[in-house]
Amino acid sequence: MIGTPCSSRGCVLYLDGTLRTPVDRGLRHSVRALLRRGQRRVVLDLSRVLRIDAAGISELVRAYNMATATQGVLRIVHATPWVRQILERVGLFDILSERS
């Protein structure tokens, strides 16, 4: 995971590599830290995520639920074709994807 630049559009977390078993809990901890600092809009840039499995999907859902529980918003942007396909198959792409 790389940096968290924040702007009026939210704080961006750039994920890198894979979201697969065994899942690194860095995403969860980073989202939690942003929410505790009062950030209510978190954007996950998935342009460098090559693969995702059920464990990775669970981490995204967990992060989404944490944000929602604090009246925040968590969205994904720039999903790679593979990640987008998997998220569409499980019905999460439209829920998690950035809306204008």
C-alpha positions in Angstrom: 0.0 0.0 0.0 1.3 3.4 -1.0 0.6 6.8 0.5 -2.7 8.5 1.4 -2.9 11.8 -0.3 -6.0 13.6 0.8 -8.1 16.2 -1.1 -11.6 17.4 -1.3 -12.4 14.1 -3.1 -11.1 12.0 -0.2 -8.0 10.2 0.9 -6.6 7.8 -1.7 -5.0 4.5 -0.8 -3.0 3.0 -3.7 -3.0 -0.8 -3.3 -0.3 -2.8 -4.9 0.1 -6.5 -5.8 -2.7 -8.9 -4.9 -5.6 -9.1 -2.6 -5.4 -12.9 -1.9 -4.9 -15.4 0.8 -3.0 -14.8 3.1 -4.4 -11.2 3.2 -2.2 -8.5 4.6 -4.2 -6.5 7.2 -2.6 -3.3 6.0 -5.7 -2.2 4.1 -8.0 -2.7 7.2 -5.6 -0.8 9.4 -5.1 2.1 7.0 -8.8 2.6 6.5 -9.4 2.4 10.2 -6.7 5.0 10.8 -8.2 7.4 8.3 -11.6 7.0 9.8 -10.3 7.6 13.3 -8.6 10.8 12.0 -12.0 12.0 10.9 -11.7 11.3 7.2 -15.0 10.3 5.8 -14.2 9.6 2.2 -11.7 6.9 1.3 -10.8 6.0 -2.2 -9.0 2.7 -3.0 -7.0 2.9 -6.2 -6.8 -0.7 -7.6 -4.8 0.0 -10.7 -1.9 -2.0 -9.4 -3.9 -4.9 -8.0 -3.3 -7.9 -10.3 -5.4 -10.6 -8.6 -8.1 -10.9 -6.0 -9.8 -13.9 -4.4 -12.5 -14.4 -1.7 -10.2 -13.3 1.1 -9.4 -10.1 -0.8 -13.1 -9.5 -1.5 -13.8 -9.9 2.2 -11.2 -7.3 3.0 -12.8 -4.8 0.6 -16.2 -5.6 2.2 -14.8 -5.2 5.7 -13.3 -1.8 4.8 -16.6 -0.7 3.1 -18.5 -1.7 6.2 -16.1 0.2 8.5 -16.6 3.3 6.5 -20.3 3.0 6.3 -20.6 2.4 10.1 -18.9 5.8 10.6 -21.2 7.6 8.1 -18.3 7.5 5.7 -17.9 6.5 2.1 -15.4 4.0 0.6 -15.1 3.6 -3.2 -12.8 1.9 -5.6 -11.3 3.4 -8.8 -9.2 2.1 -11.6 -9.8 -1.6 -11.1 -7.8 -3.8 -13.4 -9.8 -5.9 -15.9 -9.4 -9.1 -13.8 -10.3 -7.4 -10.5 -13.3 -5.7 -12.1 -14.5 -9.0 -13.6 -14.4 -10.8 -10.3 -16.1 -7.9 -8.4 -18.8 -7.9 -11.1 -19.3 -11.6 -10.8 -20.0 -11.3 -7.0 -22.2 -8.2 -7.5 -19.9 -5.7 -5.7 -18.4 -3.7 -8.5 -21.4 -1.2 -8.8 -21.6 -0.9 -5.0 -17.9 -0.2 -4.6 -17.1 1.7 -7.7 -16.6 5.5 -7.8 -19.7 7.5 -8.8 -19.5 11.0 -10.3 
